[in-house]
Amino acid sequence: MKVNLVSALLILIRKFRLIHLHWSSIDLAVSAMTCQLAMNRLPTGKSFVPLSVTFVLGLAVFIISSVNRLLDNRKPVKMEMKRFLPNQKNRITFLEVIAGGLVIAIFLFFYLPGNLWKIVAGLVLISGFLTWLISRLPEKNSLHALRVPVSAIIFTVSIAAGVSFLTDATTKEIKYSGILFLLVVFQNFLLSGYFQFIEFPGVINLASFLKAQRSKQLLHGLTFLIIAGGISICLKTDFRYTQRIAVIFTLMSVLQSFMLLNSDFMKRNKYKGMLLALVFLIPLLIL
């Protein structure tokens, strides 16, 4: 079958709705790129990482998340994606768009600086393998609970890889900020799983494994831990940019805890997934 990417894009544009930005993982890809741009400037705010790294990250997040959604679309409890890709023709069209993104990513891959291509290739292969492996698990398998922590680690490493591998030395500011960001990402993914569990009780994830009450306790506990970590970083560094990014991560965590406190509003809001992804756009405030 001849791939007509232009035709596929025109079809998507004609049927576009705002929620499609979330269902197609575009909001998560843009948010990941924003966080990387912010992290890349650690610790002084003047560090520089080539934009090719940022674009490859965005495309990788889009491709892997989209493939994951396509695989989830086969499962009966995942009704959300069935509204986005209701039939085989829609799925083929979306797959063509993903293929186009893959071609662009491969082209940009050759412009990555230094040995960064090694870590990028490794992360892509690991993410792709885990996505395939999870898709092969029975729907009620308890191992689905590992998706949140594993995804949080891969997401964080992907964003922090640029500044860690392209600077002469990984400072304590980069290490501590990376840990703080990992906690924020984990909280975000767990919160997303919590709302998914509330909406689709049959789904198996970390929130369903912990049950609703323990998930809420853990989410609020992470907020207090992140606040404490943010304050500690502010007190132990003289770099104003590192202090600002610690404040931003703290704000992101508090906002996520606020979303949990307003669970009734979030459960009724069809854009809740997008709101959770857009939390990662808050670092725009310091760019």
N, C-alpha and C positions, 0 to 999 in steps of 0.2 A: 504494500500500500504506500502510495506516495504521500509524504508528509507535507502538507500545505500549512505552514506555520502562520502565514498572513491571514488565511481564511479562518484558522482556528482562533486567532486573536480577535478578528472582527466579530465572530460569533460570541466570544466572551464579553466584548465591549457592549454589544447590543443587549445582552441579557444581564448586564452588570447591576448589582445591588450593593449597598455599603457593607452588608454583612459578608459578602463574598471576599472582602479583604481578609477577613478572619478565616473563613473556610478554606481559602487558598493559601493560607499561611504567609501572606504578604505583610500583614501587620507585625507578625513575629520576626520576619526577616529584617524589616526596616528597624524594628526596635533593637535587634541584636547588633545591627550596624551602628546604631546610635551609642549603645553601651560600649562597643569596641572603640569608637572614636574617643569616648571619654576616658576609657581605661588606658588607651595608647599614650595619653599625655602625662601619665604618672611618671615620676612623683612631683615634678616641678610645674607641670602644665605647659612645658615647652618641648617635650619629646615629640618625635615625628615618626610615624609608620606609614609607608606608602598606601595610597588609596586602593591599589590593586588588592591588598590584603582584605580591606573592608568589603569590597565588592564580591570577592570570592566567598567570604563568610556569608554575606547576605544570600547569595545564590545557593550555597550549600545548605543553609537553613531552610530556604524555600523548597529545594529539591527533596531533601530528606523528610521534612515535615509533610510535604505533599504526597510523597510515596507512602508514608505512614498512614495518611488519611485514606488513600486509595485502598490500602490493605484492610484498614478498619472498616471501610465501607461494606465489606463482605459480611460483617458480623451483625446479627439481628438487633442487638441493643444499641448500636451506633446509628440512631435515627437521624442525628444532626447532619451527617455527611450525605445521607440518602436524599435529603432535601436539596443539597447542592449538586449532586451528581445522580439524578434519579434513574438514568438508564445507561446502557452500554455506550451509546453514541456520545453522551456527555463525558463519560470517563475516558474514551479514546481521545476526544478533543483536548481534555485537560492533560492527558499523558503527552500529547504533542507539544503542548506549551512547556511541560517539564523537560522534554527532550531538547527544546530550544534553549532553555536555561542551562542545561547541562553542556551544550556546545559552547555557549559563551563562557561558562566557568572553566572549561578545559582550555580555551584560548587564553584567558586571564591567568591560568595556572602557570604558564611559562614566564609570566612577568613578576612572579613572587620573588622577593629579595632573598639572598643568602641561602641558607639551608631550611628556610621556613617551609618549603614545599614538602619536606619530609614529614613534619608534624601535621601539616594540612592533609596530606595523603593518608597518613595513619588514622587521623580522626574521621575522615570520610569513610574509609574502609571499615573501621570499628562501628561507626554509626549505621552504615548500611547493613552490616552483618547483624547487629543487634535488632535493627528494625525488621529484617527478614525473620530472625529467630523468634522474636516476640509474636510476629504474625502467625507463626506455625504452632504456637502454644494453644492448647484447648482454651476456650473462652472463659471457663471457670477456674483455670489454673491460678494458684496463689502466687506464682512467680511474676504475675503482672504487677504485683505490688512493688517490684524492684524497678519498674520503669521510671518512677519519679526521681529517686536518688541517682540512678545511672544517667538519666537525661540531664539532670541538674549539673552533674560533674562534667559531662561532655560539653554542654552549653557554655559553662564557665571557662573551661580550658580552651575552647575554641576562641572565645573572646579575649582571653588574657594571653594567648600564645604569642601574639604579635609583639607586645611590649616586653614579654619575658625572654623571647629568643632573639630580639633585635637590639636590645640594650647591652651595654658592656657588662653590667652586673645587675642582678635582681636585688633591689634594695628591700629593706624591711617594709617600707611603705607599699611597695608593689605586692609583697607577700600578704600583708595584713589586709590590704584593700581587696585582694583576690579572695581571701577567706570570707570577708564580710559580704562580698558580692555573691559568693557561692551560697551563703545562708539566705540571701534575698531571693535568689533564683529557686532554691529548694522550697522556700515558703510560697513563692508564686505558683510553682508547679503543683505543690500539694493543695493549695487553695483551689486551683483549677480542677484537680481531681475530686476535691470535696464537693464542689458544685455539680460536677458530673455525676457523682455518686447520688446526690440528692435528687437530681433530675431523672437519672436512669438507675434505679436501685439494683438492677441486675448486673451492672458493670463491676468488674473486679479491678481495683487499683489500691494504692496505698491507703487512701481515705477509707475505703470499704473494709480494708484489712484492720485498720486501727479503730474503726467505728466512728460515728459522728462526734461524740463527746470528746474522745481522746484526740481526734484530729483538731478540734477547736482549741483544746488546751495546748497542743503542740504548736499550733499556728500563733497563738498569742504569746506563748513562751519564746518562740523565735523572735518576736518583735522586741521583747525585753532584752534578749541576748544581743540582738543587733544594735539596739540603742546603747547598751553598755559597751559593745565593741566600737561603735562610732565615736562615743565620748573618749574612750581610751586612745584611739588613733589620733583624735584631735589634740589630746594632751601630750602625746609622745612624739609628735612630729612638728618641725618648724616650717614645713612646706605648706603654704596656704592652699595650693590646689588640692593636695592630698586631704587637707581638712575639709575643703568644700565637697569633695567627692564622698567623704565619709558621711557628711550631713545629708547629701543627696540619697545615699543608700539607706540611711535611717528614715528619711522621709518616705521612700518607696515602701519600706517595711510597715511603717505606721499606716500608710494608705491602704495596704493590703489587709491589715488588721481591721481597719475601719470598714472595708468591704465585707469582712466576715461578720462584723457587728450588725451590718445591714443586709443580712442574708435574705430576708423576705423580698427586699427590693431587687437584689441581684438575681434571685431565682426567677423572678417575673420578667427580667430584662433579657431580651434575646441577644443583646450585644455584650453580655457579661464576659464572654470569652475574649472579645476584642478589648474590653476595658482592662482585663488582666494583662493582656499582651502589651497594651499601650502604657502600662506602668513603667516599662523599660524605656519609654521616651523621655522620662523626667530628666535624665542626664543632659538633655538639650539645654537646660538652664545654665550649665557651666561650660558649654562649648563656645 
